[in-house]
Structure formats: C-alpha cells, structure tokens
C-alpha cells in the first residue's frame, strides 16, 4: 500500500481535495494499484514555523 506524505503550507480544502485526487491517480497509473490502497497524508506547517534562506515565510510577506 503506497503512503504519500505531503508537507506544505496551509491550503484550502478544495485545493487539498484536488491534490490528493491527482496524487492517487498518479500512483494508480504508475504502480497499477487500486485507488483504495493509496494513502495521502498532508502535514501543514504554518508560515511562522517554516523558513527559507534564513527568513520565516511569515516575514517574507512584510
């Protein structure tokens, strides 16, 4: 059973639905597994807990 972990910033439920559907389809196509065997776990990290190039994502908006 494939388990896919996605780490990302917060997104809307609609975008997450689209993402998990496309990830599931990709595994079904590539590995020839049934869709109900694919698990997708989304771990969301808030902007104040994530940094790039030494700056918090939350600070980049300012």
Secondary structure, 3 states (H helix, E strand, C coil): CCEEEEEECCCCHHHHHHHHHHHHHHHHHHHCCCHHHCEEEEEECCHHHCEECCEEHHHHCC
